[in-house]
Amino acid sequence: MRTKNLLMLLALLSFIWAKPANAQQLLTLERTLQIAYESSPEMIGQEIAMENQRENVNATKAGLKSRFSLSVDPFTYSKSNSFAGYANDYVNNESLGSFGSFVVSQPITATDGTITLMNRFGYERNTVEDYDPVNRYSNNLQLRLSQPLFKKYNANKMGLRQAELDLENAQLQYSIIKLSLEYRVSQYFYNVYSAEQSLQTAKEELKNQQKSHEIIKNKVEAGLSAEEELWQAELNLQNAKSSVNDSEVSLENSKDQLKQAIGLNLDEEIMIVANIDVKTIDVELSDAIEYGLQKRMELRQNEINLETSRMNLLQVQDNDKISGSVELSVGLQGISEQITDLYNNPSDNESIGLSFNIPIWDWGARKSRIKIAENNIKSSEIDFEQEKTGIKIEIRQTFRSLKNLVFQIEIAKKSVENAQKTYDLNLEKYQNGDLTSMDLKQFSDQLTQQKHSLTTALINYKLGLLQLKNQTLWDFENNKPVLKKENLIQFDK
């Protein structure tokens, strides 16, 4: 453990010394994830979607407040020529006017009605042929109440609720994408680490083959070994050089994939520092499943879909059925040739109206639409149960995989230890002339393979823990929840 920490420190110091010349960017897993969260096109796109839904909630709330509007007709003119009985002839009539209306409208959230206050002020000049022009000012102030009847679906309440649910869904999707990105970026990050380890192993193998080649060359020149041994050693050396080249190519390809995933420029030089030491965690399967069923955001998304389906059913049930409305109006109107005398003799205006809409026959259209909405609710309920089952299966599979990986890590560590001892023993035999270079290469390949297997097992275990964390939204390594309640907006049901 201390040795690995020392190696990481040396890598960090070498990066700091080399940075002015190479301009490399040092990437730990945490720093890599931070860059991905800030630069990933997926995250940026979802942030935009979330912002749109947030503004939609603001707009919907604003729509439930008083709305003020002013409309102006600054100039109107009309002219007619009609037959007038009093003159027994056609008479010209001209009208010139200017009007303006100020309206305050207040939705009633509780009842889905609307209260409207309207004031219309205007000036009109009428001119009839052979008569003096008549100037007239008018002002009409009205208060109106419009209230629908027999409705289950409250457009004001349901509209706001739907906007809130859309925002919550967007936030849930943002967190889901973030967790998914964390796993994918971690995979790419560890792929780079694995490629670096493969390159390091290939370079070590090249050094071994160079040393082996030098030994056999000296033996052949001294007449202690056959020339065929040198040919094989030269072939082994070339294969080792080829392996180094292949590993370098794989490393660069892995770096490009990582850069693309986190949104870095492909020309950016990077160097990663990773710690794959693992601490095996004892996880209770029942706890993992319970956490998943309590906290998985996909379940909340299914609940949102179910609630939306139920609201849609209410809306469909309200369509094409007996409905009604009440219209109440009180007003005060003044008309005068002088603006100061408008309300000297005002007139009161009151009205009340009750209307009904009674569908007679729609050929079963409403019934079919209701059936569709009810089926959509059933589908949402089925999806919810299927999601729960799918979550259980995912967690159970990951749990079993982690258990198996613990055994694989122990086996891989022991295999590396044995392979190293075997290689060292046979290297000594080779140096003493008791083993051919071809036989030594087999032991070298075996050591390389076992090191690679150990690295792969360690990485797979870390990714498995990350996968379990994403599936349960519980961090078992630190024994804490992944998301706190304040990370997501909360609305009253």
MIZA-931113 format. One record per residue (C-alpha): x, y, z. Coordinates in nm, 4 decimals, m for minus. Each point is the difference from the previous one (the first is absolute). Layout:
+----------+----------+----------+
|       c1 |       c2 |       c3 |
+----------+----------+----------+
|        X |        Y |        Z |
...
+----------+----------+----------+
//
This chain:
+----------+----------+----------+
|       c1 |       c2 |       c3 |
+----------+----------+----------+
|   0.0000 |   0.0000 |   0.0000 |
|   0.2786 |   0.2408 |   0.0955 |
|   0.1886 |  m0.0899 |  m0.3163 |
|  m0.2990 |   0.0828 |  m0.2218 |
|  m0.0568 |   0.3294 |   0.1779 |
|   0.3662 |   0.0825 |  m0.0523 |
|  m0.0309 |  m0.0812 |  m0.3699 |
|  m0.3021 |   0.2303 |  m0.0280 |
|   0.1937 |   0.2777 |   0.1736 |
|   0.2944 |  m0.0461 |  m0.2359 |
|  m0.2363 |   0.0084 |  m0.2972 |
|  m0.1504 |   0.3235 |   0.1281 |
|   0.3436 |   0.1580 |   0.0515 |
|   0.1159 |  m0.1092 |  m0.3433 |
|  m0.3132 |   0.1573 |  m0.1469 |
|   0.0678 |   0.3283 |   0.1792 |
|   0.3624 |   0.0064 |  m0.1220 |
|  m0.0961 |  m0.0958 |  m0.3536 |
|  m0.3005 |   0.2297 |  m0.0353 |
|   0.1803 |   0.3108 |  m0.1277 |
|   0.1484 |  m0.2032 |  m0.2826 |
|  m0.2861 |  m0.2388 |  m0.0816 |
|  m0.3002 |   0.2087 |   0.1171 |
|  m0.1743 |  m0.3176 |   0.1144 |
|  m0.3196 |   0.0052 |   0.2005 |
|   0.0026 |  m0.2218 |   0.3061 |
|  m0.3199 |  m0.1964 |   0.0391 |
|  m0.1159 |  m0.1817 |   0.3070 |
|  m0.3328 |  m0.1781 |  m0.0178 |
|  m0.1659 |   0.2789 |   0.1985 |
|   0.1423 |   0.2699 |  m0.2281 |
|  m0.1007 |  m0.1989 |  m0.3081 |
|  m0.3586 |  m0.0274 |   0.1219 |
|  m0.0099 |   0.3707 |   0.0810 |
|   0.1066 |   0.0848 |  m0.3567 |
|  m0.2609 |  m0.2414 |  m0.1376 |
|  m0.2795 |   0.1563 |   0.2062 |
|   0.0954 |   0.3470 |  m0.1235 |
|   0.0796 |  m0.0791 |  m0.3644 |
|  m0.2000 |  m0.3070 |  m0.1013 |
|  m0.2509 |   0.0845 |  m0.2783 |
|  m0.2477 |  m0.2357 |   0.1692 |
|   0.0164 |   0.1896 |   0.3280 |
|  m0.0175 |   0.3390 |  m0.1691 |
|  m0.3028 |  m0.1072 |  m0.2038 |
|  m0.1822 |  m0.1259 |   0.3096 |
|   0.0866 |   0.3174 |   0.1908 |
|  m0.1674 |   0.1969 |  m0.2794 |
|  m0.3060 |  m0.2277 |   0.0150 |
|  m0.0131 |   0.0424 |   0.3783 |
|   0.0272 |   0.3777 |  m0.0305 |
|  m0.2849 |   0.0013 |  m0.2532 |
|  m0.2225 |  m0.1955 |   0.2385 |
|   0.0912 |   0.2335 |   0.2855 |
|  m0.1000 |   0.2991 |  m0.2111 |
|  m0.3187 |  m0.1828 |  m0.0959 |
|  m0.0910 |  m0.0306 |   0.3693 |
|   0.0708 |   0.3713 |   0.0476 |
|  m0.2153 |   0.0849 |  m0.3022 |
|  m0.2841 |  m0.2222 |   0.1219 |
|   0.0076 |   0.1568 |   0.3471 |
|   0.0038 |   0.3459 |  m0.1567 |
|  m0.3040 |  m0.0995 |  m0.2060 |
|  m0.1977 |  m0.0515 |   0.3222 |
|   0.0598 |   0.3587 |   0.1104 |
|  m0.1834 |   0.3115 |  m0.1141 |
|   0.0566 |   0.0834 |  m0.3644 |
|  m0.0055 |   0.3608 |  m0.1155 |
|  m0.0533 |   0.0996 |  m0.3597 |
|  m0.0621 |   0.3174 |  m0.1916 |
|  m0.1413 |   0.0141 |  m0.3513 |
|  m0.0241 |   0.3227 |  m0.1976 |
|  m0.1821 |   0.0889 |  m0.3211 |
|   0.1449 |   0.3478 |  m0.0560 |
|  m0.1924 |   0.0690 |  m0.3167 |
|  m0.3190 |  m0.1361 |  m0.1547 |
|  m0.1925 |   0.1481 |  m0.2878 |
|  m0.3118 |  m0.1104 |  m0.1814 |
|  m0.2270 |   0.1554 |  m0.2609 |
|  m0.3398 |  m0.1153 |  m0.1236 |
|  m0.2656 |   0.1222 |  m0.2395 |
|  m0.3416 |  m0.1330 |   0.0970 |
|  m0.3627 |   0.0879 |  m0.0668 |
|  m0.1543 |   0.2118 |   0.2743 |
|  m0.3782 |   0.0099 |   0.0289 |
|  m0.0061 |   0.3384 |   0.1687 |
|   0.1747 |   0.1570 |  m0.3003 |
|  m0.1547 |  m0.2286 |  m0.2606 |
|   0.3457 |  m0.0217 |  m0.1545 |
|   0.3453 |  m0.1564 |   0.0407 |
|   0.2031 |   0.1593 |   0.2764 |
|   0.3769 |  m0.0121 |   0.0650 |
|   0.1105 |  m0.1086 |   0.3465 |
|   0.3606 |   0.0236 |   0.1217 |
|   0.1441 |  m0.1317 |   0.3234 |
|   0.3439 |   0.0737 |   0.1446 |
|   0.1174 |  m0.1505 |   0.3274 |
|   0.2756 |  m0.1094 |   0.2341 |
|  m0.0303 |  m0.2711 |   0.2669 |
|   0.2049 |  m0.1762 |   0.2626 |
|  m0.0634 |  m0.2936 |   0.2360 |
|   0.1761 |  m0.0886 |   0.3239 |
|  m0.0590 |  m0.3565 |   0.1266 |
|   0.0967 |  m0.1743 |   0.3235 |
|  m0.0626 |  m0.3750 |  m0.0035 |
|   0.0443 |  m0.2244 |   0.3042 |
|  m0.0289 |  m0.3801 |  m0.0289 |
|  m0.1640 |  m0.1696 |   0.2989 |
|   0.2247 |  m0.2982 |   0.0663 |
|  m0.2364 |  m0.1764 |   0.2403 |
|  m0.3026 |  m0.0051 |  m0.2335 |
|   0.1599 |   0.0416 |  m0.3459 |
|  m0.2050 |   0.3162 |  m0.0530 |
|   0.1062 |   0.3497 |  m0.1046 |
|  m0.0732 |   0.3488 |   0.1342 |
|   0.0466 |   0.2819 |  m0.2493 |
|  m0.0032 |   0.3751 |   0.0563 |
|  m0.0258 |   0.2000 |  m0.3220 |
|  m0.0155 |   0.3714 |  m0.0675 |
|  m0.0611 |   0.1274 |  m0.3542 |
|   0.0357 |   0.3720 |  m0.0686 |
|  m0.0600 |   0.1657 |  m0.3350 |
|  m0.0722 |   0.3093 |  m0.2003 |
|  m0.2291 |   0.0050 |  m0.3032 |
|  m0.0964 |   0.2777 |  m0.2420 |
|  m0.3072 |  m0.0650 |  m0.2177 |
|  m0.0875 |   0.2227 |  m0.2934 |
|  m0.3306 |  m0.0298 |  m0.1815 |
|  m0.0506 |   0.1937 |  m0.3204 |
|  m0.1683 |   0.3405 |   0.0534 |
|   0.0390 |  m0.0322 |   0.3792 |
|   0.2628 |   0.1245 |   0.2425 |
|   0.2602 |  m0.2573 |   0.1129 |
|  m0.0712 |  m0.1783 |   0.3274 |
|   0.2922 |  m0.0638 |   0.2370 |
|  m0.0355 |  m0.2713 |   0.2601 |
|   0.2204 |  m0.1433 |   0.2739 |
|  m0.0750 |  m0.3398 |   0.1486 |
|   0.1368 |  m0.2117 |   0.2829 |
|  m0.1153 |  m0.3525 |   0.0815 |
|   0.1231 |  m0.1680 |   0.3220 |
|  m0.0888 |  m0.3676 |   0.0450 |
|   0.0736 |  m0.2792 |   0.2472 |
|  m0.0585 |  m0.3514 |  m0.1331 |
|   0.0097 |  m0.3471 |   0.1527 |
|   0.0221 |  m0.3086 |  m0.2171 |
|  m0.0316 |  m0.3344 |   0.1778 |
|  m0.0155 |  m0.3415 |  m0.1703 |
|  m0.2258 |  m0.2664 |   0.1543 |
|   0.0128 |  m0.3800 |   0.0349 |
|   0.3761 |  m0.0219 |  m0.0667 |
|   0.2343 |  m0.2486 |   0.1671 |
|   0.3047 |   0.1211 |  m0.1872 |
|   0.1255 |   0.3295 |   0.1402 |
|   0.2154 |   0.1474 |  m0.2763 |
|   0.1648 |   0.2509 |   0.2353 |
|   0.0997 |  m0.2550 |   0.2654 |
|   0.0835 |  m0.2812 |  m0.2384 |
|   0.2008 |   0.2249 |  m0.2279 |
|   0.2228 |   0.1090 |   0.2868 |
|   0.0292 |  m0.3539 |   0.1313 |
|   0.0997 |  m0.1275 |  m0.3438 |
|   0.2645 |   0.2708 |  m0.0343 |
|   0.1416 |  m0.0934 |   0.3418 |
|   0.0048 |  m0.3685 |  m0.0924 |
|   0.1765 |   0.0775 |  m0.3283 |
|   0.2664 |   0.1933 |   0.1899 |
|   0.0441 |  m0.2791 |   0.2544 |
|   0.0259 |  m0.2519 |  m0.2824 |
|   0.2659 |   0.2120 |  m0.1715 |
|   0.1968 |   0.0195 |   0.3254 |
|  m0.0279 |  m0.3749 |   0.0476 |
|   0.1192 |  m0.0559 |  m0.3550 |
|   0.2930 |   0.2344 |   0.0612 |
|   0.1083 |  m0.2052 |   0.3026 |
|  m0.0470 |  m0.3268 |  m0.1917 |
|   0.2146 |   0.1272 |  m0.2873 |
|   0.2616 |   0.1204 |   0.2482 |
|   0.0217 |  m0.3423 |   0.1647 |
|   0.0133 |  m0.1731 |  m0.3378 |
|   0.2741 |   0.2381 |  m0.1121 |
|   0.1935 |  m0.0683 |   0.3205 |
|   0.0044 |  m0.3720 |  m0.0782 |
|   0.0952 |   0.0404 |  m0.3671 |
|   0.2731 |   0.2531 |   0.0718 |
|   0.1361 |  m0.2236 |   0.2764 |
|   0.0147 |  m0.2851 |  m0.2513 |
|   0.1924 |   0.2133 |  m0.2489 |
|   0.2258 |   0.1282 |   0.2779 |
|   0.0884 |  m0.3501 |   0.1152 |
|   0.0429 |  m0.1091 |  m0.3633 |
|   0.2747 |   0.2612 |  m0.0264 |
|   0.1493 |  m0.1241 |   0.3265 |
|  m0.0141 |  m0.3589 |  m0.1229 |
|   0.1635 |   0.1026 |  m0.3272 |
|   0.2743 |   0.1795 |   0.1922 |
|   0.0606 |  m0.3122 |   0.2076 |
|   0.0120 |  m0.2115 |  m0.3148 |
|   0.2533 |   0.2409 |  m0.1492 |
|   0.2070 |  m0.0097 |   0.3164 |
|  m0.0092 |  m0.3808 |  m0.0004 |
|   0.0944 |  m0.0045 |  m0.3681 |
|   0.2970 |   0.2279 |   0.0694 |
|   0.1100 |  m0.2247 |   0.2848 |
|  m0.0276 |  m0.2980 |  m0.2322 |
|   0.2082 |   0.1873 |  m0.2592 |
|   0.2700 |   0.0607 |   0.2598 |
|  m0.0058 |  m0.3698 |   0.0907 |
|   0.0288 |  m0.1003 |  m0.3652 |
|   0.2831 |   0.2473 |  m0.0555 |
|   0.1793 |  m0.1458 |   0.2963 |
|  m0.0748 |  m0.3528 |  m0.1217 |
|   0.1210 |   0.0875 |  m0.3483 |
|   0.3253 |   0.1373 |   0.1376 |
|   0.0550 |  m0.3141 |   0.2066 |
|  m0.0602 |  m0.2417 |  m0.2868 |
|   0.2065 |   0.2150 |  m0.2360 |
|   0.2971 |  m0.0227 |   0.2329 |
|  m0.0495 |  m0.3753 |   0.0342 |
|  m0.0161 |  m0.0517 |  m0.3764 |
|   0.3118 |   0.2116 |  m0.0521 |
|   0.1748 |  m0.2073 |   0.2674 |
|  m0.1155 |  m0.3200 |  m0.1680 |
|  m0.2058 |  m0.1040 |   0.3000 |
|  m0.3363 |  m0.0008 |  m0.1782 |
|  m0.1270 |  m0.0791 |  m0.3463 |
|  m0.0596 |   0.2809 |  m0.2440 |
|  m0.3669 |  m0.1010 |  m0.0201 |
|  m0.0383 |   0.1269 |   0.3559 |
|   0.1110 |   0.3471 |  m0.1147 |
|  m0.2502 |  m0.0074 |  m0.2875 |
|  m0.2804 |  m0.0759 |   0.2445 |
|   0.1222 |   0.2694 |   0.2406 |
|   0.0014 |   0.2546 |  m0.2825 |
|  m0.3551 |  m0.1034 |  m0.0939 |
|  m0.1099 |   0.0312 |   0.3623 |
|   0.1572 |   0.3479 |   0.0159 |
|  m0.1849 |   0.1152 |  m0.3108 |
|  m0.3266 |  m0.1374 |   0.1364 |
|   0.0602 |   0.1899 |   0.3253 |
|   0.0593 |   0.3230 |  m0.1954 |
|  m0.3182 |  m0.0645 |  m0.1962 |
|  m0.1919 |  m0.0517 |   0.3243 |
|   0.1241 |   0.3352 |   0.1270 |
|  m0.1164 |   0.1675 |  m0.3201 |
|  m0.3386 |  m0.1712 |   0.0207 |
|  m0.0385 |   0.1060 |   0.3622 |
|   0.0872 |   0.3603 |  m0.0872 |
|  m0.2658 |   0.0017 |  m0.2713 |
|  m0.2582 |  m0.1483 |   0.2371 |
|   0.0874 |   0.2588 |   0.2638 |
|  m0.0438 |   0.2914 |  m0.2407 |
|  m0.3295 |  m0.1423 |  m0.1247 |
|  m0.1232 |  m0.0362 |   0.3578 |
|   0.1006 |   0.3590 |   0.0753 |
|  m0.1940 |   0.1240 |  m0.3031 |
|  m0.3108 |  m0.1851 |   0.1169 |
|   0.0351 |   0.1531 |   0.3463 |
|   0.0482 |   0.3511 |  m0.1418 |
|  m0.3065 |  m0.0360 |  m0.2180 |
|  m0.2105 |  m0.1269 |   0.2904 |
|   0.0873 |   0.2936 |   0.2280 |
|   0.0044 |   0.2683 |  m0.2694 |
|   0.3750 |   0.0677 |  m0.0126 |
|   0.1804 |   0.1122 |  m0.3136 |
|   0.1578 |  m0.3038 |  m0.1669 |
|   0.3320 |   0.1867 |  m0.0259 |
|   0.0101 |   0.0486 |   0.3768 |
|   0.2844 |  m0.1926 |   0.1635 |
|  m0.1168 |  m0.1888 |   0.3067 |
|   0.1545 |  m0.2100 |   0.2700 |
|  m0.2120 |  m0.2007 |   0.2411 |
|   0.0654 |  m0.0948 |   0.3584 |
|  m0.2128 |  m0.2895 |   0.1215 |
|  m0.0200 |  m0.2000 |   0.3154 |
|  m0.1575 |  m0.3402 |  m0.0547 |
|   0.0611 |  m0.1313 |   0.3486 |
|  m0.3332 |  m0.1408 |   0.1061 |
|  m0.1566 |  m0.0527 |   0.3357 |
|  m0.2497 |  m0.2809 |  m0.0223 |
|  m0.3373 |   0.0963 |   0.1428 |
|  m0.2420 |  m0.2289 |   0.1767 |
|  m0.3366 |   0.0744 |  m0.1563 |
|  m0.3285 |  m0.1452 |   0.1150 |
|  m0.2129 |  m0.0825 |  m0.3030 |
|  m0.3232 |   0.0832 |   0.1827 |
|   0.1348 |   0.3447 |   0.0935 |
|   0.1133 |   0.0674 |  m0.3560 |
|  m0.3426 |  m0.0886 |  m0.1420 |
|  m0.1770 |   0.2081 |   0.2642 |
|   0.2173 |   0.3029 |  m0.0784 |
|  m0.0662 |  m0.0436 |  m0.3712 |
|  m0.3773 |  m0.0212 |   0.0397 |
|  m0.0012 |   0.3026 |   0.2299 |
|   0.2309 |   0.2288 |  m0.1916 |
|   0.0145 |  m0.0904 |  m0.3702 |
|  m0.1043 |   0.2999 |  m0.2062 |
|  m0.1475 |  m0.2125 |  m0.2764 |
|  m0.2726 |  m0.1076 |   0.2439 |
|  m0.0869 |   0.3618 |   0.0713 |
|  m0.0112 |   0.0622 |  m0.3761 |
|  m0.2490 |  m0.2838 |  m0.0321 |
|  m0.2065 |   0.1531 |   0.2798 |
|   0.0005 |   0.3291 |  m0.1914 |
|  m0.1176 |  m0.1790 |  m0.3141 |
|  m0.2766 |  m0.1654 |   0.2006 |
|  m0.1138 |   0.3311 |   0.1485 |
|   0.0054 |   0.1607 |  m0.3455 |
|  m0.2121 |  m0.2851 |  m0.1368 |
|  m0.2559 |   0.0510 |   0.2783 |
|  m0.0202 |   0.3730 |  m0.0701 |
|  m0.0470 |  m0.0770 |  m0.3672 |
|  m0.2901 |  m0.2314 |   0.0888 |
|  m0.1711 |   0.2842 |   0.1898 |
|   0.0430 |   0.2270 |  m0.2994 |
|  m0.1391 |  m0.2595 |  m0.2409 |
|  m0.2978 |  m0.0663 |   0.2286 |
|  m0.0847 |   0.3727 |  m0.0052 |
|  m0.0065 |   0.0150 |  m0.3796 |
|  m0.3260 |  m0.0485 |  m0.1901 |
|  m0.2163 |  m0.0338 |   0.3091 |
|  m0.2677 |   0.2199 |   0.1551 |
|   0.1674 |   0.3248 |   0.0953 |
|  m0.1093 |   0.3465 |   0.0946 |
|   0.1136 |   0.3449 |   0.0954 |
|  m0.1181 |   0.3004 |   0.1978 |
|   0.0685 |   0.3516 |  m0.1263 |
|  m0.0529 |   0.2959 |   0.2358 |
|   0.0556 |   0.3611 |  m0.0934 |
|  m0.0492 |   0.3376 |   0.1665 |
|   0.0907 |   0.3270 |  m0.1614 |
|  m0.0288 |   0.3750 |  m0.0068 |
|  m0.0136 |   0.1951 |  m0.3262 |
|   0.0181 |   0.3707 |  m0.0565 |
|  m0.0513 |   0.1928 |  m0.3236 |
|   0.0292 |   0.3768 |  m0.0390 |
|   0.1027 |   0.2669 |  m0.2454 |
|   0.2306 |   0.1388 |   0.2674 |
|   0.2630 |  m0.2241 |   0.1543 |
|  m0.0508 |   0.1599 |   0.3416 |
|  m0.3703 |  m0.0923 |  m0.0055 |
|   0.0462 |  m0.3703 |  m0.0802 |
|  m0.1565 |  m0.1299 |   0.3181 |
|  m0.2570 |   0.2695 |   0.0654 |
|  m0.2697 |  m0.2392 |  m0.1170 |
|   0.1594 |  m0.3438 |  m0.0097 |
|  m0.1829 |  m0.3202 |  m0.0826 |
|   0.0310 |  m0.3210 |   0.2005 |
|   0.0355 |  m0.3298 |  m0.1857 |
|  m0.0419 |  m0.3382 |   0.1661 |
|  m0.0312 |  m0.3364 |  m0.1654 |
|   0.0055 |  m0.3671 |   0.0897 |
|   0.0110 |  m0.2914 |  m0.2350 |
|  m0.0150 |  m0.3753 |   0.0450 |
|   0.0849 |  m0.2238 |  m0.2917 |
|   0.0239 |  m0.3745 |  m0.0511 |
|   0.1585 |  m0.2171 |  m0.2644 |
|  m0.1754 |  m0.3370 |  m0.0339 |
|   0.1579 |  m0.2463 |  m0.2441 |
|  m0.2606 |  m0.2319 |  m0.1512 |
|   0.1905 |  m0.2538 |  m0.2051 |
|   0.3707 |  m0.0258 |  m0.0823 |
|   0.0080 |  m0.3540 |  m0.1423 |
|   0.1961 |  m0.1292 |   0.2993 |
|   0.2989 |   0.2361 |  m0.0428 |
|   0.0070 |   0.1122 |   0.3658 |
|  m0.0332 |  m0.3556 |   0.1269 |
|   0.2923 |  m0.1116 |  m0.2165 |
|   0.2187 |   0.2895 |   0.1133 |
|  m0.0746 |  m0.0820 |   0.3638 |
|   0.0894 |  m0.3637 |  m0.0636 |
|   0.3312 |   0.1066 |  m0.1553 |
|   0.0790 |   0.2190 |   0.3019 |
|  m0.0885 |  m0.2843 |   0.2415 |
|   0.2211 |  m0.2390 |  m0.1964 |
|   0.2829 |   0.2529 |   0.0188 |
|  m0.0331 |  m0.0030 |   0.3787 |
|   0.0150 |  m0.3806 |   0.0021 |
|   0.3097 |   0.0122 |  m0.2219 |
|   0.1640 |   0.2496 |   0.2352 |
|  m0.0772 |  m0.2263 |   0.2970 |
|   0.1465 |  m0.3008 |  m0.1833 |
|   0.3104 |   0.2015 |  m0.0939 |
|   0.0412 |   0.0996 |   0.3639 |
|  m0.0071 |  m0.3613 |   0.1191 |
|   0.2316 |  m0.1090 |  m0.2821 |
|   0.2443 |   0.2744 |   0.0925 |
|   0.0057 |  m0.1236 |   0.3582 |
|   0.0646 |  m0.3556 |  m0.1179 |
|   0.2727 |   0.1195 |  m0.2352 |
|   0.1704 |   0.1898 |   0.2814 |
|  m0.0026 |  m0.3093 |   0.2195 |
|   0.1518 |  m0.2109 |  m0.2785 |
|   0.2725 |   0.2588 |  m0.0717 |
|   0.1004 |   0.0212 |   0.3656 |
|  m0.0017 |  m0.3787 |   0.0439 |
|   0.2215 |  m0.0472 |  m0.3071 |
|   0.2482 |   0.2663 |   0.1101 |
|   0.0056 |  m0.1417 |   0.3531 |
|   0.0853 |  m0.3483 |  m0.1312 |
|   0.2632 |   0.1445 |  m0.2323 |
|   0.1689 |   0.1847 |   0.2881 |
|   0.0104 |  m0.3155 |   0.2081 |
|   0.1675 |  m0.1833 |  m0.2877 |
|   0.2446 |   0.2840 |  m0.0656 |
|   0.1270 |  m0.0190 |   0.3581 |
|   0.1077 |  m0.3600 |  m0.0637 |
|   0.1472 |   0.0958 |  m0.3374 |
|   0.2127 |   0.2731 |   0.1598 |
|   0.1387 |  m0.2390 |   0.2603 |
|   0.0745 |  m0.2603 |  m0.2654 |
|   0.1576 |   0.2599 |  m0.2296 |
|   0.2269 |   0.1322 |   0.2769 |
|   0.1186 |  m0.3497 |   0.0797 |
|   0.0454 |  m0.0763 |  m0.3705 |
|   0.2189 |   0.3086 |  m0.0491 |
|   0.2078 |  m0.0942 |   0.3014 |
|   0.0486 |  m0.3550 |  m0.1287 |
|   0.0678 |   0.1153 |  m0.3571 |
|   0.2620 |   0.2469 |   0.1223 |
|   0.1775 |  m0.2675 |   0.2044 |
|  m0.0165 |  m0.2413 |  m0.2914 |
|   0.1411 |   0.2552 |  m0.2409 |
|   0.2838 |   0.0977 |   0.2347 |
|   0.0892 |  m0.3664 |   0.0508 |
|   0.0015 |  m0.0776 |  m0.3720 |
|   0.1895 |   0.3188 |  m0.0805 |
|   0.2781 |  m0.1287 |   0.2210 |
|  m0.0127 |  m0.3338 |  m0.1848 |
|   0.0136 |   0.1837 |  m0.3304 |
|   0.3041 |   0.1993 |   0.1119 |
|   0.1667 |  m0.3279 |   0.0976 |
|  m0.0748 |  m0.1497 |  m0.3387 |
|  m0.2555 |  m0.2506 |   0.1276 |
|  m0.2944 |   0.1531 |  m0.1869 |
|  m0.0597 |   0.1211 |  m0.3543 |
|  m0.1151 |   0.3536 |  m0.0816 |
|  m0.3262 |  m0.1382 |  m0.1414 |
|  m0.0768 |  m0.1710 |   0.3322 |
|   0.0862 |   0.3162 |   0.1929 |
|  m0.2353 |   0.2032 |  m0.2184 |
|  m0.2870 |  m0.2275 |   0.0961 |
|   0.0597 |   0.0740 |   0.3673 |
|   0.0326 |   0.3712 |  m0.0787 |
|  m0.3293 |  m0.0026 |  m0.1915 |
|  m0.1635 |  m0.1809 |   0.2884 |
|   0.1155 |   0.2696 |   0.2441 |
|  m0.1254 |   0.2745 |  m0.2301 |
|  m0.3374 |  m0.1667 |  m0.0318 |
|  m0.0398 |  m0.0458 |   0.3748 |
|   0.0848 |   0.3659 |   0.0663 |
|  m0.2552 |   0.1040 |  m0.2571 |
|  m0.2602 |  m0.2311 |   0.1562 |
|   0.0583 |   0.1531 |   0.3428 |
|  m0.0336 |   0.3533 |  m0.1353 |
|  m0.3193 |  m0.0965 |  m0.1810 |
|  m0.1480 |  m0.1639 |   0.3112 |
|   0.0752 |   0.3050 |   0.2159 |
|  m0.1494 |   0.2392 |  m0.2555 |
|  m0.3078 |  m0.2192 |  m0.0443 |
|  m0.0571 |  m0.0017 |   0.3749 |
|   0.0235 |   0.3801 |   0.0229 |
|  m0.2397 |   0.0315 |  m0.2939 |
|  m0.2281 |  m0.2567 |   0.1617 |
|  m0.0149 |   0.2050 |   0.3200 |
|  m0.0747 |   0.3089 |  m0.2080 |
|  m0.2729 |  m0.1865 |  m0.1847 |
|  m0.1556 |  m0.1157 |   0.3268 |
|   0.0138 |   0.3580 |   0.1272 |
|  m0.1836 |   0.1210 |  m0.3095 |
|  m0.2571 |  m0.2797 |   0.0249 |
|  m0.0786 |   0.0597 |   0.3677 |
|   0.0906 |   0.3697 |   0.0332 |
|   0.1891 |  m0.1001 |   0.3126 |
|   0.3765 |   0.0381 |   0.0370 |
|   0.1001 |  m0.3207 |   0.1777 |
|   0.3675 |   0.1014 |   0.0195 |
|  m0.0858 |   0.3114 |   0.2039 |
|  m0.3330 |  m0.1279 |   0.1358 |
|  m0.2051 |   0.3027 |  m0.1072 |
|  m0.2689 |   0.0839 |  m0.2576 |
|   0.1104 |   0.1141 |  m0.3438 |
|  m0.2687 |   0.2696 |  m0.0323 |
|  m0.1457 |   0.2050 |   0.2803 |
|  m0.3612 |   0.1186 |  m0.0032 |
|   0.1079 |   0.3579 |  m0.0554 |
|   0.1650 |  m0.1045 |  m0.3279 |
|  m0.3456 |  m0.0347 |  m0.1522 |
|  m0.2898 |   0.2426 |   0.0111 |
|  m0.2841 |  m0.1199 |   0.2190 |
|  m0.3679 |   0.0689 |  m0.0735 |
|  m0.3033 |  m0.0776 |   0.2058 |
|  m0.1959 |  m0.2868 |  m0.1470 |
+----------+----------+----------+
//
